[in-house]
Amino acid sequence: MTKFGLLYSGRAMALDDINTSSFSPNTSFGERILYGVQKALRKLAEETAMKGGSLVVKIDGEIKEVPAKELLKTLPEQGG
């Protein structure tokens, strides 16, 4: 998966829209954090794509500017 090296100064993601009841009681804190970060990165890519923008990513050790629409094609769908 692509590693992100993102600098984002936009508005903070509201925690209200994260449904924590979907996690099993055995889900670790680290897994919950990872889920939140992945969801935030997808949201960033979606909002940037709507504006026709690009994001800076690190691919195979090389820093590149990638159109957000292209980046979205490589990200997994978020379910909830």
Jmol script that loads the backbone (N, CA, C; Angstrom):
load data "model"
ATOM      1  N   MET A   1       0.847  -1.182   0.000  1.00  0.00           N
ATOM      2  CA  MET A   1       0.000   0.000   0.000  1.00  0.00           C
ATOM      3  C   MET A   1       0.891   1.244   0.000  1.00  0.00           C
ATOM      4  N   THR A   2       0.397   2.280  -0.554  1.00  0.00           N
ATOM      5  CA  THR A   2       1.119   3.545  -0.643  1.00  0.00           C
ATOM      6  C   THR A   2       1.320   4.149   0.740  1.00  0.00           C
ATOM      7  N   LYS A   3       2.515   4.650   1.001  1.00  0.00           N
ATOM      8  CA  LYS A   3       2.778   5.354   2.260  1.00  0.00           C
ATOM      9  C   LYS A   3       2.541   6.832   2.025  1.00  0.00           C
ATOM     10  N   PHE A   4       1.858   7.450   2.946  1.00  0.00           N
ATOM     11  CA  PHE A   4       1.542   8.860   2.793  1.00  0.00           C
ATOM     12  C   PHE A   4       2.531   9.729   3.541  1.00  0.00           C
ATOM     13  N   GLY A   5       2.935  10.783   2.921  1.00  0.00           N
ATOM     14  CA  GLY A   5       3.694  11.831   3.579  1.00  0.00           C
ATOM     15  C   GLY A   5       2.913  13.104   3.348  1.00  0.00           C
ATOM     16  N   LEU A   6       1.858  13.264   4.106  1.00  0.00           N
ATOM     17  CA  LEU A   6       0.906  14.332   3.824  1.00  0.00           C
ATOM     18  C   LEU A   6       1.006  15.472   4.818  1.00  0.00           C
ATOM     19  N   LEU A   7       0.877  16.659   4.322  1.00  0.00           N
ATOM     20  CA  LEU A   7       0.746  17.842   5.165  1.00  0.00           C
ATOM     21  C   LEU A   7      -0.627  18.398   4.884  1.00  0.00           C
ATOM     22  N   TYR A   8      -1.500  18.363   5.875  1.00  0.00           N
ATOM     23  CA  TYR A   8      -2.882  18.763   5.657  1.00  0.00           C
ATOM     24  C   TYR A   8      -3.263  19.781   6.710  1.00  0.00           C
ATOM     25  N   SER A   9      -3.611  20.979   6.278  1.00  0.00           N
ATOM     26  CA  SER A   9      -3.953  22.029   7.230  1.00  0.00           C
ATOM     27  C   SER A   9      -5.429  22.369   7.173  1.00  0.00           C
ATOM     28  N   GLY A  10      -6.222  21.469   6.650  1.00  0.00           N
ATOM     29  CA  GLY A  10      -7.663  21.692   6.551  1.00  0.00           C
ATOM     30  C   GLY A  10      -8.350  21.511   7.882  1.00  0.00           C
ATOM     31  N   ARG A  11      -9.649  21.480   7.832  1.00  0.00           N
ATOM     32  CA  ARG A  11     -10.416  21.340   9.076  1.00  0.00           C
ATOM     33  C   ARG A  11     -10.258  19.938   9.657  1.00  0.00           C
ATOM     34  N   ALA A  12     -10.391  19.842  10.957  1.00  0.00           N
ATOM     35  CA  ALA A  12     -10.226  18.563  11.650  1.00  0.00           C
ATOM     36  C   ALA A  12     -11.424  17.665  11.382  1.00  0.00           C
ATOM     37  N   MET A  13     -11.145  16.378  11.278  1.00  0.00           N
ATOM     38  CA  MET A  13     -12.211  15.409  11.043  1.00  0.00           C
ATOM     39  C   MET A  13     -13.034  15.254  12.317  1.00  0.00           C
ATOM     40  N   ALA A  14     -14.349  15.332  12.176  1.00  0.00           N
ATOM     41  CA  ALA A  14     -15.227  15.175  13.334  1.00  0.00           C
ATOM     42  C   ALA A  14     -15.223  13.719  13.779  1.00  0.00           C
ATOM     43  N   LEU A  15     -15.084  13.507  15.070  1.00  0.00           N
ATOM     44  CA  LEU A  15     -15.081  12.146  15.589  1.00  0.00           C
ATOM     45  C   LEU A  15     -16.484  11.566  15.679  1.00  0.00           C
ATOM     46  N   ASP A  16     -17.495  12.411  15.538  1.00  0.00           N
ATOM     47  CA  ASP A  16     -18.868  11.951  15.658  1.00  0.00           C
ATOM     48  C   ASP A  16     -19.248  10.938  14.589  1.00  0.00           C
ATOM     49  N   ASP A  17     -18.609  10.981  13.416  1.00  0.00           N
ATOM     50  CA  ASP A  17     -19.021  10.099  12.336  1.00  0.00           C
ATOM     51  C   ASP A  17     -18.278   8.763  12.327  1.00  0.00           C
ATOM     52  N   ILE A  18     -17.496   8.462  13.364  1.00  0.00           N
ATOM     53  CA  ILE A  18     -16.842   7.165  13.477  1.00  0.00           C
ATOM     54  C   ILE A  18     -17.705   6.284  14.370  1.00  0.00           C
ATOM     55  N   ASN A  19     -18.208   5.211  13.800  1.00  0.00           N
ATOM     56  CA  ASN A  19     -19.092   4.308  14.525  1.00  0.00           C
ATOM     57  C   ASN A  19     -18.250   3.282  15.276  1.00  0.00           C
ATOM     58  N   THR A  20     -17.971   3.547  16.536  1.00  0.00           N
ATOM     59  CA  THR A  20     -17.129   2.648  17.322  1.00  0.00           C
ATOM     60  C   THR A  20     -17.858   1.377  17.739  1.00  0.00           C
ATOM     61  N   SER A  21     -19.181   1.334  17.600  1.00  0.00           N
ATOM     62  CA  SER A  21     -19.912   0.119  17.959  1.00  0.00           C
ATOM     63  C   SER A  21     -19.642  -1.006  16.965  1.00  0.00           C
ATOM     64  N   SER A  22     -19.058  -0.688  15.806  1.00  0.00           N
ATOM     65  CA  SER A  22     -18.761  -1.719  14.814  1.00  0.00           C
ATOM     66  C   SER A  22     -17.513  -2.523  15.180  1.00  0.00           C
ATOM     67  N   PHE A  23     -16.753  -2.076  16.173  1.00  0.00           N
ATOM     68  CA  PHE A  23     -15.563  -2.797  16.604  1.00  0.00           C
ATOM     69  C   PHE A  23     -15.952  -3.895  17.581  1.00  0.00           C
ATOM     70  N   SER A  24     -15.287  -5.039  17.464  1.00  0.00           N
ATOM     71  CA  SER A  24     -15.523  -6.100  18.437  1.00  0.00           C
ATOM     72  C   SER A  24     -14.841  -5.717  19.749  1.00  0.00           C
ATOM     73  N   PRO A  25     -15.269  -6.295  20.851  1.00  0.00           N
ATOM     74  CA  PRO A  25     -14.637  -5.979  22.141  1.00  0.00           C
ATOM     75  C   PRO A  25     -13.147  -6.336  22.170  1.00  0.00           C
ATOM     76  N   ASN A  26     -12.718  -7.235  21.287  1.00  0.00           N
ATOM     77  CA  ASN A  26     -11.316  -7.668  21.258  1.00  0.00           C
ATOM     78  C   ASN A  26     -10.435  -6.803  20.362  1.00  0.00           C
ATOM     79  N   THR A  27     -11.013  -5.793  19.716  1.00  0.00           N
ATOM     80  CA  THR A  27     -10.230  -4.923  18.837  1.00  0.00           C
ATOM     81  C   THR A  27      -9.283  -4.077  19.680  1.00  0.00           C
ATOM     82  N   SER A  28      -8.009  -4.127  19.326  1.00  0.00           N
ATOM     83  CA  SER A  28      -7.011  -3.394  20.114  1.00  0.00           C
ATOM     84  C   SER A  28      -7.102  -1.898  19.846  1.00  0.00           C
ATOM     85  N   PHE A  29      -6.539  -1.135  20.755  1.00  0.00           N
ATOM     86  CA  PHE A  29      -6.507   0.318  20.606  1.00  0.00           C
ATOM     87  C   PHE A  29      -5.755   0.698  19.333  1.00  0.00           C
ATOM     88  N   GLY A  30      -4.652   0.014  19.077  1.00  0.00           N
ATOM     89  CA  GLY A  30      -3.858   0.280  17.882  1.00  0.00           C
ATOM     90  C   GLY A  30      -4.643   0.057  16.599  1.00  0.00           C
ATOM     91  N   GLU A  31      -5.455  -0.997  16.564  1.00  0.00           N
ATOM     92  CA  GLU A  31      -6.284  -1.272  15.384  1.00  0.00           C
ATOM     93  C   GLU A  31      -7.340  -0.191  15.189  1.00  0.00           C
ATOM     94  N   ARG A  32      -7.868   0.310  16.290  1.00  0.00           N
ATOM     95  CA  ARG A  32      -8.857   1.390  16.202  1.00  0.00           C
ATOM     96  C   ARG A  32      -8.211   2.674  15.674  1.00  0.00           C
ATOM     97  N   ILE A  33      -7.006   2.960  16.140  1.00  0.00           N
ATOM     98  CA  ILE A  33      -6.273   4.138  15.661  1.00  0.00           C
ATOM     99  C   ILE A  33      -5.980   4.001  14.172  1.00  0.00           C
ATOM    100  N   LEU A  34      -5.501   2.833  13.754  1.00  0.00           N
ATOM    101  CA  LEU A  34      -5.198   2.593  12.345  1.00  0.00           C
ATOM    102  C   LEU A  34      -6.441   2.779  11.479  1.00  0.00           C
ATOM    103  N   TYR A  35      -7.580   2.278  11.941  1.00  0.00           N
ATOM    104  CA  TYR A  35      -8.840   2.452  11.219  1.00  0.00           C
ATOM    105  C   TYR A  35      -9.164   3.939  11.049  1.00  0.00           C
ATOM    106  N   GLY A  36      -9.018   4.700  12.124  1.00  0.00           N
ATOM    107  CA  GLY A  36      -9.312   6.135  12.067  1.00  0.00           C
ATOM    108  C   GLY A  36      -8.386   6.880  11.116  1.00  0.00           C
ATOM    109  N   VAL A  37      -7.107   6.524  11.124  1.00  0.00           N
ATOM    110  CA  VAL A  37      -6.143   7.167  10.222  1.00  0.00           C
ATOM    111  C   VAL A  37      -6.468   6.825   8.771  1.00  0.00           C
ATOM    112  N   GLN A  38      -6.770   5.559   8.497  1.00  0.00           N
ATOM    113  CA  GLN A  38      -7.113   5.157   7.130  1.00  0.00           C
ATOM    114  C   GLN A  38      -8.376   5.868   6.645  1.00  0.00           C
ATOM    115  N   LYS A  39      -9.342   6.002   7.533  1.00  0.00           N
ATOM    116  CA  LYS A  39     -10.582   6.688   7.169  1.00  0.00           C
ATOM    117  C   LYS A  39     -10.312   8.169   6.886  1.00  0.00           C
ATOM    118  N   ALA A  40      -9.479   8.785   7.706  1.00  0.00           N
ATOM    119  CA  ALA A  40      -9.144  10.198   7.507  1.00  0.00           C
ATOM    120  C   ALA A  40      -8.375  10.412   6.203  1.00  0.00           C
ATOM    121  N   LEU A  41      -7.447   9.504   5.880  1.00  0.00           N
ATOM    122  CA  LEU A  41      -6.691   9.626   4.635  1.00  0.00           C
ATOM    123  C   LEU A  41      -7.590   9.465   3.415  1.00  0.00           C
ATOM    124  N   ARG A  42      -8.545   8.547   3.495  1.00  0.00           N
ATOM    125  CA  ARG A  42      -9.481   8.369   2.378  1.00  0.00           C
ATOM    126  C   ARG A  42     -10.330   9.625   2.212  1.00  0.00           C
ATOM    127  N   LYS A  43     -10.797  10.181   3.326  1.00  0.00           N
ATOM    128  CA  LYS A  43     -11.609  11.399   3.266  1.00  0.00           C
ATOM    129  C   LYS A  43     -10.801  12.544   2.657  1.00  0.00           C
ATOM    130  N   LEU A  44      -9.546  12.675   3.040  1.00  0.00           N
ATOM    131  CA  LEU A  44      -8.668  13.698   2.479  1.00  0.00           C
ATOM    132  C   LEU A  44      -8.542  13.523   0.967  1.00  0.00           C
ATOM    133  N   ALA A  45      -8.318  12.291   0.526  1.00  0.00           N
ATOM    134  CA  ALA A  45      -8.173  12.023  -0.906  1.00  0.00           C
ATOM    135  C   ALA A  45      -9.474  12.321  -1.650  1.00  0.00           C
ATOM    136  N   GLU A  46     -10.622  11.960  -1.068  1.00  0.00           N
ATOM    137  CA  GLU A  46     -11.914  12.215  -1.714  1.00  0.00           C
ATOM    138  C   GLU A  46     -12.176  13.711  -1.854  1.00  0.00           C
ATOM    139  N   GLU A  47     -11.942  14.463  -0.779  1.00  0.00           N
ATOM    140  CA  GLU A  47     -12.191  15.908  -0.823  1.00  0.00           C
ATOM    141  C   GLU A  47     -11.236  16.604  -1.790  1.00  0.00           C
ATOM    142  N   THR A  48      -9.994  16.158  -1.818  1.00  0.00           N
ATOM    143  CA  THR A  48      -9.020  16.748  -2.731  1.00  0.00           C
ATOM    144  C   THR A  48      -9.366  16.404  -4.178  1.00  0.00           C
ATOM    145  N   ALA A  49      -9.843  15.188  -4.413  1.00  0.00           N
ATOM    146  CA  ALA A  49     -10.236  14.776  -5.766  1.00  0.00           C
ATOM    147  C   ALA A  49     -11.413  15.608  -6.264  1.00  0.00           C
ATOM    148  N   MET A  50     -12.360  15.913  -5.382  1.00  0.00           N
ATOM    149  CA  MET A  50     -13.512  16.730  -5.781  1.00  0.00           C
ATOM    150  C   MET A  50     -13.080  18.123  -6.230  1.00  0.00           C
ATOM    151  N   LYS A  51     -11.971  18.598  -5.689  1.00  0.00           N
ATOM    152  CA  LYS A  51     -11.460  19.927  -6.044  1.00  0.00           C
ATOM    153  C   LYS A  51     -10.454  19.860  -7.191  1.00  0.00           C
ATOM    154  N   GLY A  52     -10.207  18.649  -7.702  1.00  0.00           N
ATOM    155  CA  GLY A  52      -9.262  18.477  -8.796  1.00  0.00           C
ATOM    156  C   GLY A  52      -7.810  18.628  -8.386  1.00  0.00           C
ATOM    157  N   GLY A  53      -7.525  18.387  -7.110  1.00  0.00           N
ATOM    158  CA  GLY A  53      -6.178  18.597  -6.592  1.00  0.00           C
ATOM    159  C   GLY A  53      -5.307  17.361  -6.590  1.00  0.00           C
ATOM    160  N   SER A  54      -4.093  17.546  -6.108  1.00  0.00           N
ATOM    161  CA  SER A  54      -3.105  16.474  -5.999  1.00  0.00           C
ATOM    162  C   SER A  54      -2.629  16.365  -4.558  1.00  0.00           C
ATOM    163  N   LEU A  55      -2.059  15.206  -4.225  1.00  0.00           N
ATOM    164  CA  LEU A  55      -1.478  14.969  -2.910  1.00  0.00           C
ATOM    165  C   LEU A  55      -0.038  14.507  -3.087  1.00  0.00           C
ATOM    166  N   VAL A  56       0.771  14.764  -2.093  1.00  0.00           N
ATOM    167  CA  VAL A  56       2.165  14.333  -2.110  1.00  0.00           C
ATOM    168  C   VAL A  56       2.254  13.003  -1.375  1.00  0.00           C
ATOM    169  N   VAL A  57       2.828  11.992  -2.044  1.00  0.00           N
ATOM    170  CA  VAL A  57       2.943  10.652  -1.465  1.00  0.00           C
ATOM    171  C   VAL A  57       4.367  10.141  -1.629  1.00  0.00           C
ATOM    172  N   LYS A  58       4.698   9.132  -0.850  1.00  0.00           N
ATOM    173  CA  LYS A  58       6.001   8.479  -0.957  1.00  0.00           C
ATOM    174  C   LYS A  58       5.765   7.080  -1.511  1.00  0.00           C
ATOM    175  N   ILE A  59       6.298   6.807  -2.702  1.00  0.00           N
ATOM    176  CA  ILE A  59       6.125   5.515  -3.358  1.00  0.00           C
ATOM    177  C   ILE A  59       7.507   4.932  -3.620  1.00  0.00           C
ATOM    178  N   ASP A  60       7.776   3.763  -3.052  1.00  0.00           N
ATOM    179  CA  ASP A  60       9.076   3.102  -3.217  1.00  0.00           C
ATOM    180  C   ASP A  60      10.239   4.031  -2.884  1.00  0.00           C
ATOM    181  N   GLY A  61      10.097   4.796  -1.817  1.00  0.00           N
ATOM    182  CA  GLY A  61      11.157   5.677  -1.361  1.00  0.00           C
ATOM    183  C   GLY A  61      11.282   6.984  -2.116  1.00  0.00           C
ATOM    184  N   GLU A  62      10.414   7.206  -3.078  1.00  0.00           N
ATOM    185  CA  GLU A  62      10.471   8.421  -3.889  1.00  0.00           C
ATOM    186  C   GLU A  62       9.233   9.277  -3.623  1.00  0.00           C
ATOM    187  N   ILE A  63       9.439  10.571  -3.396  1.00  0.00           N
ATOM    188  CA  ILE A  63       8.332  11.485  -3.127  1.00  0.00           C
ATOM    189  C   ILE A  63       7.775  11.977  -4.455  1.00  0.00           C
ATOM    190  N   LYS A  64       6.436  11.844  -4.607  1.00  0.00           N
ATOM    191  CA  LYS A  64       5.782  12.211  -5.860  1.00  0.00           C
ATOM    192  C   LYS A  64       4.506  12.985  -5.580  1.00  0.00           C
ATOM    193  N   GLU A  65       4.116  13.819  -6.526  1.00  0.00           N
ATOM    194  CA  GLU A  65       2.821  14.487  -6.481  1.00  0.00           C
ATOM    195  C   GLU A  65       1.884  13.691  -7.387  1.00  0.00           C
ATOM    196  N   VAL A  66       0.760  13.230  -6.819  1.00  0.00           N
ATOM    197  CA  VAL A  66      -0.164  12.361  -7.539  1.00  0.00           C
ATOM    198  C   VAL A  66      -1.550  12.992  -7.532  1.00  0.00           C
ATOM    199  N   PRO A  67      -2.239  13.019  -8.677  1.00  0.00           N
ATOM    200  CA  PRO A  67      -3.622  13.504  -8.683  1.00  0.00           C
ATOM    201  C   PRO A  67      -4.463  12.665  -7.717  1.00  0.00           C
ATOM    202  N   ALA A  68      -5.270  13.325  -6.914  1.00  0.00           N
ATOM    203  CA  ALA A  68      -6.069  12.624  -5.900  1.00  0.00           C
ATOM    204  C   ALA A  68      -7.003  11.597  -6.530  1.00  0.00           C
ATOM    205  N   LYS A  69      -7.522  11.873  -7.721  1.00  0.00           N
ATOM    206  CA  LYS A  69      -8.412  10.912  -8.397  1.00  0.00           C
ATOM    207  C   LYS A  69      -7.683   9.609  -8.700  1.00  0.00           C
ATOM    208  N   GLU A  70      -6.417   9.700  -9.087  1.00  0.00           N
ATOM    209  CA  GLU A  70      -5.622   8.495  -9.348  1.00  0.00           C
ATOM    210  C   GLU A  70      -5.311   7.762  -8.043  1.00  0.00           C
ATOM    211  N   LEU A  71      -5.020   8.511  -7.004  1.00  0.00           N
ATOM    212  CA  LEU A  71      -4.702   7.923  -5.711  1.00  0.00           C
ATOM    213  C   LEU A  71      -5.900   7.167  -5.140  1.00  0.00           C
ATOM    214  N   LEU A  72      -7.093   7.698  -5.332  1.00  0.00           N
ATOM    215  CA  LEU A  72      -8.302   7.037  -4.829  1.00  0.00           C
ATOM    216  C   LEU A  72      -8.471   5.638  -5.406  1.00  0.00           C
ATOM    217  N   LYS A  73      -8.036   5.433  -6.629  1.00  0.00           N
ATOM    218  CA  LYS A  73      -8.158   4.116  -7.267  1.00  0.00           C
ATOM    219  C   LYS A  73      -7.326   3.063  -6.550  1.00  0.00           C
ATOM    220  N   THR A  74      -6.296   3.486  -5.812  1.00  0.00           N
ATOM    221  CA  THR A  74      -5.408   2.542  -5.131  1.00  0.00           C
ATOM    222  C   THR A  74      -5.794   2.309  -3.674  1.00  0.00           C
ATOM    223  N   LEU A  75      -6.715   3.108  -3.151  1.00  0.00           N
ATOM    224  CA  LEU A  75      -7.094   2.997  -1.739  1.00  0.00           C
ATOM    225  C   LEU A  75      -8.251   2.030  -1.565  1.00  0.00           C
ATOM    226  N   PRO A  76      -8.264   1.268  -0.462  1.00  0.00           N
ATOM    227  CA  PRO A  76      -9.393   0.371  -0.204  1.00  0.00           C
ATOM    228  C   PRO A  76     -10.650   1.169   0.119  1.00  0.00           C
ATOM    229  N   GLU A  77     -11.798   0.604  -0.221  1.00  0.00           N
ATOM    230  CA  GLU A  77     -13.081   1.224   0.125  1.00  0.00           C
ATOM    231  C   GLU A  77     -13.247   1.192   1.636  1.00  0.00           C
ATOM    232  N   GLN A  78     -13.880   2.227   2.178  1.00  0.00           N
ATOM    233  CA  GLN A  78     -14.159   2.272   3.613  1.00  0.00           C
ATOM    234  C   GLN A  78     -15.598   1.844   3.828  1.00  0.00           C
ATOM    235  N   GLY A  79     -15.797   0.950   4.741  1.00  0.00           N
ATOM    236  CA  GLY A  79     -17.144   0.468   5.021  1.00  0.00           C
ATOM    237  C   GLY A  79     -17.688   0.985   6.325  1.00  0.00           C
ATOM    238  N   GLY A  80     -18.114   2.225   6.383  1.00  0.00           N
ATOM    239  CA  GLY A  80     -18.785   2.694   7.580  1.00  0.00           C
ATOM    240  C   GLY A  80     -18.072   3.585   8.395  1.00  0.00           C
TER     241      GLY A  80
END
end "model"
wireframe off; spacefill off
backbone 0.3
color backbone group
